[in-house]
Amino acid sequence: MAALIQGDNAKGRRNLEETIAWAPHISSAYLILSQLTLDSGQTEEARRYLKQMMKAAPKDARGYIAYAELEAASGDINGARSILIRGSQRLPSNQAIIDAMQRFTPPRKP
């Protein structure tokens, strides 16, 4: 993290990837890596990190939400909903996922 704070994104990425290799359950490393790659325009790589996170830490709602937000930002609202549905199946009472699902669900017609 010190490398990222000092602005050395390349070294920070290497450190985070090493963290994942040693301790794949540390989900924050995936989130930071996905944001770094997204910030540099590498959407597919950001998706890859988020998919890895959901696999390594399936009980962490942040992965589902971040991946859904990425899909929505790319214009795939149905994909975002699908990811959140998968998250809600694994974490049925998680309020963060419930709230995110409401953001991506069209309002009901009266």
Secondary structure by P-SEA (a helix, b strand, c coil): cccccccaaaaaaaaaaaaaaacccaaaaaaaaaaaaaaacaaaaaaaaaaaaaaaccccaaaaaaaaaaaaaaccaaaaaaaaaaaaaaccccaaaaaaaaaacccccc
